[in-house]
Amino acid sequence: MIQLAPQQSIFMQVHAIDFRKGIDALVGICRGKLKQNPFSGAVFAFRNKKGTAIKLLCFDGSGFWLMHKRFSRGTLRHWPKNQDERICTTVLLIILNQGQPGFIEKPWRPLDASNASRVL
């Protein structure tokens, strides 16, 4: 699992890309299609055509990181439909784990007072 900070900018390429592309070609997509600076420290996310893999590109100040995740089972359940859809780190982590951000329940729930004494 990668560490993503809540304040980190995330940009996702909506359309699938050829996964034979390496760092230099993905930097070109960041500049050309996404109109973003790949040296900004933002995370750039890309998917393959079948939806079975994701690549993340990030510059850390001394070089680029290229992460590739291939799902052992299934395909992506969610990917943004348009380039303007805002993605936060929580949503990206849900997508990386093959979840659906729209179906997130509360991450916490209050304890039932009657069961609280059993915990202690």
N, C-alpha and C positions, 0 to 999 in steps of 0.2 A: 504494500500500500504506500502511496506517496503522501507527502505532507503538503497540504494546501492551506494557505492562510486566508482567513475570511476577507481581508482587504485586497487580495490578489485579483487582478482583472483576468477574465476568461473570455476568449473568443472562439467560436465554433464555426467551422466551415460547414455550411448546411448541406451542400452537395457532396456526394461520395468522391473520393480521389483514388488514383492508382496507387496502391500500397507499395509499389516498387520504388516510389520516390523517397529520396533521402533528405538529409537536413537542408542542403542547398536548395532543392526544389520546393520544399515546404516553406523555407524563408521567402522564396519568390511568391508563393501563394499568399503568405501573410501580407506582403507588401502590395501585391497586385489586386487580388480578389477581395481580401479582407480590409485593405487600406489601413493597415496598422504597422507599427514599428516592431519588428520581431526582437529588437534589442531592449525593449521596455521592461522585461521581466514578467510580462503577462504569460499566461498559459494558453496555447493554441491547440485546439482539439480537432481531429480529423477522423472520419470513419471510412471503412471500405464499402464497396458496392453491396456486398451480401449482408452487411451489418453484423459480421462475426468478429470484428476487430476494431480497435481504436488506437490512434497514435496521438501522443501529446508532445508538444515542442515547447521548450522554455529556455531562455537565456539567463544564466545565473551571475553574470558579471565577468566570468572568465571563459565561458564557452557555452555551447548549446547542449541541452539534455534532450534526447529523443527516446521517449518511452513507447513501447508497443505492447498492447494487451490483446491477446487472442482468447476469446471465450471458449472454454472446453465444451460447453453445451449451450445450445440456443443462440439467439441473436439479440441485438439491441431492442429493448421494448420502447425506448423513447429517444428521439433526436429532434432538435429544433426544426420547425418547418420554414422559418424565415430568418434572415440574417439579423433582424432587429430584436429578436427575442433575447432578453437579458438572462444570463446564466450566472448563478452564484456558485461558490465552492461546494455548498451542500448538494445542490442539484447535480453538479458534475460527479460528485462521489456516488450519488444514487445511480446515475447513468452508468458509471464504471462498474457498478455491482449489479447491473442488469435490472434495475428497479424502474418504477414509473413515478416521477416526481409529483404528478397530479394526485396520486393515491397515498400520499404521506399522511399518516395519522400523527397525532401529537407525540413528540418524542418522550414525553413524560406524562404521568397521570398522578393525581393526588392519591395518597394512601387512604384506604378505607380505615377509619378510626377503630372499627371493631377488630380489624386484623393487625393493627399496629402493635398490640401487646404480644402477639405471637412471634413477631420478628425479634423482639428483644428477649 
